[in-house]
Amino acid sequence: MYTPSATYRIQFNPSFSFQATRKIISYLAELGISTIYASPIFKARKGSTHGYDVTDPNQINPEIGSWQDFQLLIEMSTGTEWDGCRTLYPITWPTIAVTRCS
């Protein structure tokens, strides 16, 4: 069982995307962070500041990045620069409201 040594909370939103997170990976590694605990990455209401108001759990939220951006983040956080970093996403359905977006 994996036990994090230090975690850092990432709040994805239109102002802080996958790309912005990649820019701080080196800094977090220097601090000794072993695990990123992130807000939901699913498509949420437009302008959502927290991501818990999911409109489509089958899509990445385009306001925080694309599938390719997400893959680059995962590759960078598990690559040689930050060997073995883990990323946790809250997907406990009782804490995520699936909403209809018109």
Secondary structure in CASP SS format (residue, H / E / C, confidence):
PFRMAT SS
TARGET T0000
AUTHOR 0000-0000-0000
METHOD secondary structure of the structure
MODEL  1
M C 1.00
Y C 1.00
T C 1.00
P C 1.00
S C 1.00
A C 1.00
T E 1.00
Y E 1.00
R E 1.00
I E 1.00
Q C 1.00
F C 1.00
N E 1.00
P C 1.00
S C 1.00
F E 1.00
S C 1.00
F H 1.00
Q H 1.00
A H 1.00
T H 1.00
R H 1.00
K H 1.00
I H 1.00
I H 1.00
S H 1.00
Y H 1.00
L H 1.00
A H 1.00
E H 1.00
L H 1.00
G C 1.00
I C 1.00
S C 1.00
T E 1.00
I E 1.00
Y E 1.00
A E 1.00
S C 1.00
P C 1.00
I C 1.00
F E 1.00
K E 1.00
A E 1.00
R C 1.00
K C 1.00
G C 1.00
S C 1.00
T C 1.00
H C 1.00
G C 1.00
Y C 1.00
D E 1.00
V E 1.00
T E 1.00
D E 1.00
P E 1.00
N E 1.00
Q E 1.00
I E 1.00
N C 1.00
P C 1.00
E C 1.00
I C 1.00
G C 1.00
S C 1.00
W H 1.00
Q H 1.00
D H 1.00
F H 1.00
Q H 1.00
L H 1.00
L H 1.00
I H 1.00
E H 1.00
M H 1.00
S H 1.00
T H 1.00
G C 1.00
T H 1.00
E H 1.00
W H 1.00
D C 1.00
G C 1.00
C C 1.00
R E 1.00
T E 1.00
L E 1.00
Y C 1.00
P C 1.00
I C 1.00
T C 1.00
W H 1.00
P H 1.00
T H 1.00
I C 1.00
A E 1.00
V E 1.00
T C 1.00
R C 1.00
C C 1.00
S C 1.00
END
